[in-house]
Amino acid sequence: MLNKEDNDLLTRVENGAPLGQLMRRYWMPACMSQELPEPDGDPIQVRVLGENLVAFRDTEGRVGVMDELCPHRRASLYHGRNEEGGLRCLYHGWKMDVKGRVMETPAEVRREGSTAREIQHKAYPVRESHGFVWIYMGDEATMPEFETRAFA
């Protein structure tokens, strides 16, 4: 029987936990491709390694997986509107693309010369293969190649 500390070490997967750090070094399935059937369809909620995320397919058919809460006022992007290449928050209208770049910030006063694209929302690298949407949640500097031959 394990004590509480050892059990936590072997089972906790949140971002700061040792096992969570280890698991984030690999590509993981986030959802099935069929859950995102058409471009500009409704986003879906997914939970991976203790993080609440949303997945969506943009106008061009690219898949994005990002933090569920909008970077502006933390409203759920699950209720967002998928339109014209990005996911728009219904609260104040901020719009993010599949890579988490903020494309539009309506009604926001910005300093002269700044753009919405300076703001980056938490999003993960995505690959689609063999009917699954795969994400990499670790440090992008050490991201391994995505290999599909294991599925052949």
BAGU-561396 format. One line per field, with one value per residue (C-alpha): x, z, y; residue number from 0; residue in three letters. Coordinates in pm, 1 decimal. Each point is the difference from the previous one (the first is absolute). Layout:
% BAGU-561396
X <- c(X,...)
Z <- c(Z,...)
Y <- c(Y,...)
k <- c(NUM,...)
r <- c(ALA,...)
END
This chain:
% BAGU-561396
X <- c(0.0,128.4,7.2,-179.9,313.9,103.0,-355.6,-18.3,338.8,-123.4,-353.3,-15.9,21.2,-60.9,254.9,225.6,-2.6,300.6,-214.0,-184.6,332.8,107.4,-325.0,10.8,315.7,-206.7,-272.3,-338.0,-345.6,-234.1,-314.7,-118.4,-2.0,-365.5,-89.8,101.0,-172.2,-32.9,183.9,-147.8,-196.2,-63.4,305.3,21.1,132.9,289.3,192.2,358.9,243.3,-219.5,-41.8,-336.4,38.8,-213.6,53.7,-138.8,42.4,44.7,-131.1,296.4,-44.6,298.6,-47.3,82.8,19.4,33.4,-73.3,-375.5,-1.1,32.0,316.4,-204.3,-265.1,32.2,-338.6,-35.0,94.1,-215.2,-288.6,199.9,-93.0,219.3,22.5,226.0,322.5,-29.8,-196.5,-174.5,-79.2,-363.4,72.4,200.3,65.1,370.0,93.8,284.0,138.7,100.4,347.7,-139.4,85.8,-255.2,-129.9,-256.5,-72.3,-311.6,-70.3,345.9,211.3,357.4,306.6,108.7,176.3,-107.3,-206.8,-219.6,251.7,242.5,-221.3,49.1,-256.1,111.4,-33.4,172.0,162.8,-247.1,25.4,-282.0,68.0,-185.6,-328.0,140.6,98.6,340.6,149.1,341.3,-19.7,369.6,272.7,-0.5,380.4,19.8,-305.2,61.5,-95.9,-353.1,28.0,-286.8,181.5,-89.7,-358.2,71.8)
Z <- c(0.0,-94.2,235.8,-105.8,-128.3,-220.8,-124.5,-94.7,-173.7,-215.8,-74.4,-11.7,-355.8,42.0,-169.2,303.3,103.5,-97.9,-184.3,-178.2,-113.0,-131.4,-187.1,-164.1,-186.7,-227.9,-260.8,151.2,-147.5,100.6,-184.3,-304.7,-335.1,-51.7,301.3,-213.5,-325.0,-190.6,-28.8,217.0,201.2,371.9,226.7,238.0,353.7,71.0,318.5,-30.7,291.5,231.4,-241.7,-133.8,-372.2,-306.7,-342.9,-323.5,-376.8,-166.1,-336.6,-185.3,177.2,236.1,355.2,305.0,364.3,260.3,357.5,54.1,168.1,-204.2,80.0,39.6,266.4,43.4,-156.9,-140.5,-366.8,-16.9,-45.3,-259.4,-362.1,-256.8,-292.9,-281.2,105.6,376.8,318.2,134.8,369.2,53.1,298.7,-155.7,-348.9,13.4,-282.0,1.5,-284.8,25.8,125.6,278.2,-163.4,91.3,-332.8,114.0,320.3,-72.6,218.4,160.7,19.8,-100.6,18.7,-330.0,-227.8,193.2,-152.7,127.0,-136.5,279.2,239.7,6.7,146.9,130.8,-290.5,-79.4,-316.2,-175.5,-248.4,-144.4,-74.5,-10.3,112.9,300.9,86.1,170.9,212.5,146.6,338.6,85.4,-78.2,-375.4,-1.6,82.3,-199.4,-167.7,-361.0,-40.8,-137.0,-145.8,-87.3,339.5,-127.4,-334.6)
Y <- c(0.0,344.5,292.5,319.9,173.6,-294.2,-43.7,369.8,-23.7,-289.7,120.6,383.1,136.0,373.1,223.4,39.2,-366.9,-217.3,-256.9,281.2,146.1,-340.3,-66.8,344.2,-109.5,-224.3,49.3,-89.9,-49.7,282.1,-110.1,-186.9,180.2,-91.5,216.5,302.4,-93.8,327.0,331.2,276.4,-257.9,25.8,-29.2,-295.4,-24.3,-234.8,-65.1,-118.6,-39.4,203.9,292.9,114.5,66.6,69.5,-151.2,141.0,-20.8,339.6,120.9,-156.2,-335.6,41.7,-125.2,209.5,-109.7,273.4,99.1,9.5,340.9,318.8,198.5,318.2,-65.0,-379.4,-81.2,-352.2,-28.7,-312.6,242.5,194.8,51.2,-174.1,240.0,117.7,-168.8,21.5,-51.8,310.6,39.5,89.6,221.8,286.5,-133.1,-79.4,-236.7,-257.8,-210.5,-368.4,94.5,219.8,331.9,265.5,127.0,257.5,190.5,207.7,303.3,-14.8,311.9,-83.4,214.3,150.3,-247.9,-310.3,-277.1,-280.0,-253.3,92.0,-197.1,-377.1,-239.4,-339.6,-245.3,-328.0,-138.0,-231.0,-286.3,-207.2,-365.0,-331.4,151.7,185.5,355.7,-14.9,279.2,67.6,172.0,24.3,250.7,65.5,24.6,-372.2,-112.1,-336.9,-68.0,-124.8,-353.4,-196.9,-321.7,-147.5,-12.0,-165.1)
k <- c(0,1,2,3,4,5,6,7,8,9,10,11,12,13,14,15,16,17,18,19,20,21,22,23,24,25,26,27,28,29,30,31,32,33,34,35,36,37,38,39,40,41,42,43,44,45,46,47,48,49,50,51,52,53,54,55,56,57,58,59,60,61,62,63,64,65,66,67,68,69,70,71,72,73,74,75,76,77,78,79,80,81,82,83,84,85,86,87,88,89,90,91,92,93,94,95,96,97,98,99,100,101,102,103,104,105,106,107,108,109,110,111,112,113,114,115,116,117,118,119,120,121,122,123,124,125,126,127,128,129,130,131,132,133,134,135,136,137,138,139,140,141,142,143,144,145,146,147,148,149,150,151)
r <- c(MET,LEU,ASN,LYS,GLU,ASP,ASN,ASP,LEU,LEU,THR,ARG,VAL,GLU,ASN,GLY,ALA,PRO,LEU,GLY,GLN,LEU,MET,ARG,ARG,TYR,TRP,MET,PRO,ALA,CYS,MET,SER,GLN,GLU,LEU,PRO,GLU,PRO,ASP,GLY,ASP,PRO,ILE,GLN,VAL,ARG,VAL,LEU,GLY,GLU,ASN,LEU,VAL,ALA,PHE,ARG,ASP,THR,GLU,GLY,ARG,VAL,GLY,VAL,MET,ASP,GLU,LEU,CYS,PRO,HIS,ARG,ARG,ALA,SER,LEU,TYR,HIS,GLY,ARG,ASN,GLU,GLU,GLY,GLY,LEU,ARG,CYS,LEU,TYR,HIS,GLY,TRP,LYS,MET,ASP,VAL,LYS,GLY,ARG,VAL,MET,GLU,THR,PRO,ALA,GLU,VAL,ARG,ARG,GLU,GLY,SER,THR,ALA,ARG,GLU,ILE,GLN,HIS,LYS,ALA,TYR,PRO,VAL,ARG,GLU,SER,HIS,GLY,PHE,VAL,TRP,ILE,TYR,MET,GLY,ASP,GLU,ALA,THR,MET,PRO,GLU,PHE,GLU,THR,ARG,ALA,PHE,ALA)
END
